């Protein structure tokens, strides 16, 4: 079967869905791999790197797609791209399944089978396929690096002949994969770190990394985690209490990293204008939820907004700012996914809808719309 890898066209997207390392492995198990010329260049993977492992370099996207049986992408391609695929082709990418569902219905009409990698269930068997976790891990790290570039002071305490420099104080809001990596990174850089989250399990994780946990620990807090491991939408009364606690904490912080996202919904507003105004001049907020509207009221998508001398960073694609490593991990995720649906004996894709991973990610199947 022939796999095609396209060059991403979304603004600020520099990742590629398949690296030379993974292309070689795919060829090794029986696939033919073709890639659009320069698809990996922004991630530091040149056409020559792909050629060395047996990948066909195709100059035009139209030629690439016309013979493709499977299409890899990082983010769901435009409808006109998908229409260039032949009926029965398979699309594997982050489908953004909660956005523009009419377009996904069109995929079904033209006979495309599509898998949404962001819907991989959070079960042990699927950990190697979890693109959200792999990309969030890098985003948490990069968020601290971005903050350090804008913050005009040092992170660690420094004792010099001229006097002592106090350590930076960092608050991480949301202790999921991105948040925990942000905590670990800020601690390694010498900051005093605290963190907040609505999930009880997060307290032990934060403290194990050396952070101080900040949360209103009432009955609602103790029952605030969904079966899938995501944070639940909290009540208005809890949000008010938590907001009051955060307001007291945030005024003393130099850097705040926000990571709170609820799948398919706008990001909860955690930082108000008054909170921003209470922060010290030169402080930095990095809002990792900017793609869903932001956790901060002053966040502006893909901009650094300065309000009351506080810089609010609203980059919507932080993983792409580490395109080389982000692509490496994404490609490994997609390979693990392919392995799960690849029948080695019959040398073909096997779509078993009894399989929990297939059932959770399959949106369209040869003309049938399965989107919930």
N, C-alpha and C positions, 0 to 999 in steps of 0.2 A: 504494500500500500504506500501511496505517496503522501508525505506530509509537506505542507507549504507553511513557510514562516514569513509573515509580512512585516514591513517597516511601519512602526506605529506613527500615526498622524495627529493624535490628540496633542493639543498645546501643552508644553512642559513635560511631555512624556519622552524619556530618553532610554527606557528599558527595552529589552528584546526578549521574546518569549522562549527562545531556544539558543543556548550557547554552543560553541564547538564541542565542549565536553559532552553535553547531552546528545547532540546530533550524532556523535560517534557511537554512543550507546544505542541510540535508536536504530542506526544502520546495522549495528551488531546483532539486533534481534529480528531483523528482517524488513525494516522500513527503508524507503527511499526518501531522502530529505532534500528539499529545494528551498532556497531563501531569496527574498528580494534583495537586490544589490544594495549594500550599505545599511541594511536593516540593523546591524549590530554596531555600527561605527560609533554611535553616541555612547555606547556602553564599553567602548575600547575593544570590541571584537571586530576585526577587519574581515573583508571578504576572503583574504588569503588564509586566515585562520580556519575558516569553514572549508575552503577548498582542500586543505591538507588532510581533513578527516573524511573526505568523500562527498561533501555537500555540493549540489548543483547551484550555481549562482545565476539568478534570472534577472535580466535587466528591467523588464516591465512587469508591473503587478498583474496586468491583464493576462499575460502569458503564464504567469505563476499560478493564478487561480483557476484557469480554464481546465487544467488537468489534475487539480488537487482533490484528493479524497478526504484528507483531514487538514484543517486549517488551525494553526496555533496563533494566538494573539495574547497580548497582555490585557488589554481592555477591549470590550465589544466593538468591532469595526462598524463603520457606517453601513447603512442598509444597502447602498449602491455597491459596496465591496462584497457583501454577502450574496447579492444577486448575481455576481459573477461566478459563483460556485455552481457546480452541476448538482442536479437533484440527487439527494441521498448523501451528500457530503457531510462531514462532521466538523463542527466548530467547537473548540475548547479554549476558554478564556474566562476572565472575570466579566460576567454578563451584565453587571449592574441591574440585576433582575427586578429591583423595586423601582427602577426608573424607565420611563418610556416603554411601557409594556405593550403598547400597540405595535411597536417595531418588532418585538419578539413574536407577536402573533403573525407578522408578515413572514418571519423565518419559517414558521410552520406551513404557511401557505405555499411557499416555494420549495418545500420538501427538505429543509435542512434539519439535521439532528444537532442539537446544541446542548453543551454542558456548562454550567455555571460554577467555576472553581470557588467562588466566594461562599457557596452553599455546601461545601464539603462538611459533613457532620463532624462534630468534635468528639470523636471516638478514638480509642488507642490505635486501631488499625489504619486510621486516616491521617495520623499526625504528620507523616511524611508528605502529604498532599496539601497541607493547610497553608494556602498562600496568604491568608489574612495574618496568620501568626508570623510567618517568615518576613513579610514586608513590614508588619508592625514592630517587630523586634528592631529592625534597622531604623525605622522612623523614630523610635524612642531614643536610640543612640544619637541619631542625627539632630534631633530636636535640641539636645543639650549642646551639641557642637555649634548649631546655629545661634543659640543663645549666647554662647561664649564669644562668638565673633562680634556680636552687637554690644554686649555688656562691656563697659570700658574699664573693668577692674579684674583682678585675679580671682580665681576660684578658691585655691587653698590658702590657709593661713601662712603668712611668710614673716619670719623674724629676721630683720636686717639691722645693721648698725644705725640706720636712720629711724628705726622704729618698727613696730609690728603692724602687718596688714591683716585685718580680720578676714575670716573665710566668708565666701558668698553663702547666702541662705536661699535654698531652692525648695519650692513647694511643687509636688507633682499631683495633679488632680486626675484620679483614675488609675488604679493599679492593676490594669490588665497587662497584656504582653508588652505593649509600648511603654506603659507607665513603669513597669518593673525594670525594663532596660534603661529608662531614663534615670530612675533612682540609682541603679548600679553605676551608670556612667558618671552621674554627678558626684557620687561618693568617691569613685576612683580619682576624680579630678580635685577632690579635697573639700567639697562643699558640705555644709550642714544641711541635711535633707529631711524634709517631712513630706507626708503624702496623705491623701484622703481618697476614700472609695466608699460606695454604699454596700459592698459585699463583705460579709463577716470574714470570709476566708482570706481576704486581702490583708487583714491586720497582721497575721503571722508572717505572710510573705514579705510585707513591707519591713517589718522589724528584723526579719532574717537578713535583710540587705543593709541593715544599719540605719534605716529611716525611722522617724517618729510618726506614728499613726494618728491622724486627726479625723474624728468622725463623731457624730451624735449616735451613741450606741444604745438605741431604744429597741422596742419590740419589732418595729417595722424594719429597722436595720438588720436585725437578726434573721429576718425572713426575706432578704432582698436579693437573692440570686436565683436566676432561672435554671431549669434543668440543663440547658445548653451551656451554662457557665457564663452567660452574659448578665450584665446588670439590668435589673428590672426598672421600669419607669416608677419613680417614687411619687408619693402623694404630695400635694401642695403644702400641707402642714410640715411634712418632713423636710421638704426642700427649703422652707422658710427657716427652720431651725438650723439646718446644715449651712444655709447661706449666712446666717448670723455668726456661726462659728468660724466659717471661712473668712468672713469680713474682718474678724478680730485677728486672724492668723496672717492674712495676706498683706496687711499694711506693713508688716515687718520683713517681707520677703524681697529679695533682689531679683529673683527669677521664678517665674511660674510656668510650668508645662501642663497644658490641659489635654486630656486624651479621651474624654467621655463621648462615646458614640452609642446610639441605639439603632440596631439594624432596621433600615427601611423608614426611619423617622428623622426629623430635624434634630440636630444636636441640642442637648439641654443647655440653657444659659446658666452658667455657673459664676461668671464674673460680671458684675454690673458696672456701669459708668462710675458710680460712687466708689466701688472697690478699686477701680483703676486710678481714680483721683487720689485715693488714700496711699498709693504706693510711692516710694521714694523716686525722685528724678533720676533717670538713668536705668531704672528697672526694665526688665524685659519679660514679655509674655509670649510664649510660643504655643499657638493654638493648633493642635493636631486634628481638631474636628472642623477645621475651616471648610473642608469639602462638603460638610453637611450643614453649613450655616454658622458654625463656630460656637464654642463654649463661652466666648467673651463677647459682650455687646458691642465692643469697638473693633472687632475683627473685620477686616476687609480681605476678600479672597485674593490670593496671590499678590498681596502687597504687605509692606511693613508700614503700618499706620502708627503715627506718633501722636499720642493724646496725653496732654498734661506732662510732657517729657518722659512718658513711658512708651516704649516701642512694643507694638503688638504685631507679631509675625503670623501671617495668615496663608502660608504656602499650602496649596491643596494637594501637592504630590511630593511629599518629603522623600519617600523611597527612591524616586527618580533622581534625587540629588546625590544618591549613592548608586548610580545606574549599573556599574559593573557588578558589585556584590548583590544588588537587588535582582538583577537578571540571573545571576548564578543560582541564587536560591529559588527564584520563580521557576527556572527551567528544571531544577531538580524536583520541585513540587509537581510540575506537569508530567515529568517522566514517571514518577511514582503513580500518578493517576492513570497514565496510559498502560502501565504494567498491570494495573488492576482490571482493565477491560480487554487486554490482549490475550488471545488464545494462541499460544505458541505452537501447539500441535497443528491447528488448522490454518495458522498464519493469517488471522483476520481479527477484527474487532468483534467482541462479544458483548452485547448490551443485555445484561441480566437485570431486569427490573425488580427482582427479588433481593438483589444486593443492596444493602443499606446506603452505600456510597453512591451507586448509580441512581437509586430512587431519589436521593436527596438533591442531586445535582442536575438531573435530566430535565430540561425545560421544553424541548420540542423533539419529536422522534418521527422522522420521515413523514411529515404532514400532520402529525398529531400534536396538539398543544397540551402540555402537561403542567404548565405554570399554575401554581396555586394562587 
